Amino acid sequence: MEAKAVAKYVRMSPIKLKPVADLVRGKNLSEALTILKFTPGKGSELIEKVVKSAAANAENNHEMRVDKLYVAEVYANQGPTMKRWRAGSQGRASKILKRSSHIGVTLKERA
């Protein structure tokens, strides 16, 4: 039995989110939430929100015990990129890429 939560089109680059996701992969739910709470940066807040959502799904939809949950999967994949232009030197245009991410969390119960 597993519980999932996904946040799509998050306006942050996956390069910034992946190191935070690596911190909590395989940890118990309470330990993962503590790590995310004290990790600086916006990426930890976004992943914490998805982990809490997955925990709520596990408790309410799947009747899983919260004290036995652990983070089985965490990913921060590339979402669509918005392409913008900025005035460059000598009349040229400079490209600006505004990247987005899809964050997913899967929680499972320890046996």
C-alpha positions as CSV (number, residue, x, y, z in Angstrom):
1,M,0.0,0.0,0.0
2,E,1.3,3.4,-0.9
3,A,0.1,7.0,-0.8
4,K,1.1,9.6,-3.4
5,A,1.0,13.4,-3.8
6,V,2.2,15.5,-6.8
7,A,2.7,19.2,-7.2
8,K,2.8,20.2,-10.9
9,Y,4.1,23.3,-12.5
10,V,6.0,24.6,-9.5
11,R,7.9,27.7,-10.5
12,M,11.4,26.6,-9.4
13,S,14.1,24.9,-11.3
14,P,14.6,21.1,-10.6
15,I,18.3,21.7,-10.2
16,K,17.5,23.6,-7.0
17,L,14.9,21.0,-5.8
18,K,16.8,17.8,-6.4
19,P,19.4,18.2,-3.6
20,V,16.6,18.8,-1.1
21,A,14.7,15.7,-2.4
22,D,17.9,13.6,-1.9
23,L,18.0,14.6,1.8
24,V,14.7,13.0,2.6
25,R,14.6,9.9,0.4
26,G,14.3,6.8,2.5
27,K,13.7,8.6,5.8
28,N,10.9,8.1,8.3
29,L,8.1,10.6,7.9
30,S,8.7,12.5,11.1
31,E,12.5,12.6,10.4
32,A,11.9,13.9,6.8
33,L,9.6,16.6,8.0
34,T,12.2,17.7,10.6
35,I,14.9,17.8,8.0
36,L,12.8,19.8,5.6
37,K,11.7,22.3,8.4
38,F,15.3,23.2,9.2
39,T,16.8,23.1,5.7
40,P,17.1,26.7,4.3
41,G,15.7,27.7,1.0
42,K,12.4,27.8,-0.8
43,G,12.8,24.3,-2.2
44,S,12.5,22.7,1.2
45,E,9.2,24.5,1.8
46,L,7.7,23.2,-1.5
47,I,8.8,19.6,-0.9
48,E,7.6,19.8,2.7
49,K,4.1,20.8,1.5
50,V,4.0,17.8,-0.9
51,V,5.2,15.4,1.8
52,K,2.5,16.7,4.2
53,S,-0.1,16.2,1.5
54,A,1.0,12.6,0.9
55,A,0.9,12.0,4.6
56,A,-2.7,13.3,4.8
57,N,-3.6,11.1,1.8
58,A,-2.1,8.1,3.5
59,E,-4.0,8.8,6.8
60,N,-7.4,9.8,5.3
61,N,-7.7,7.9,2.1
62,H,-5.8,4.7,2.7
63,E,-6.1,4.3,6.5
64,M,-2.3,3.9,6.9
65,R,-0.6,4.5,10.3
66,V,1.3,7.8,10.3
67,D,4.0,6.5,12.7
68,K,5.0,3.7,10.3
69,L,5.3,5.8,7.2
70,Y,8.5,6.4,5.3
71,V,9.4,8.4,2.2
72,A,9.8,5.7,-0.5
73,E,10.1,8.0,-3.5
74,V,10.8,11.7,-4.0
75,Y,11.4,13.3,-7.4
76,A,11.6,16.7,-8.9
77,N,11.4,16.4,-12.6
78,Q,11.6,19.1,-15.3
79,G,8.3,20.8,-16.2
80,P,7.6,23.1,-19.1
81,T,10.0,26.1,-19.6
82,M,8.7,29.6,-20.2
83,K,10.8,31.4,-22.7
84,R,11.2,35.1,-22.3
85,W,13.4,37.7,-24.0
86,R,15.4,40.6,-22.6
87,A,17.2,43.4,-24.5
88,G,20.8,42.5,-25.0
89,S,23.8,44.5,-26.1
90,Q,24.1,46.1,-29.5
91,G,20.3,45.7,-30.2
92,R,20.3,41.9,-29.7
93,A,17.9,39.9,-27.6
94,S,19.0,37.7,-24.7
95,K,17.1,34.6,-23.9
96,I,15.7,34.0,-20.4
97,L,14.5,30.5,-19.5
98,K,12.0,30.4,-16.6
99,R,12.0,26.7,-15.6
100,S,9.3,24.8,-13.7
101,S,9.2,21.4,-12.0
102,H,6.9,18.6,-11.1
103,I,7.4,17.4,-7.5
104,G,6.2,13.9,-6.5
105,V,6.3,12.0,-3.2
106,T,5.4,8.4,-2.5
107,L,5.0,7.2,1.1
108,K,4.9,3.5,2.2
109,E,4.4,1.7,5.5
110,R,7.2,-0.1,7.1
111,A,6.5,-3.8,7.8
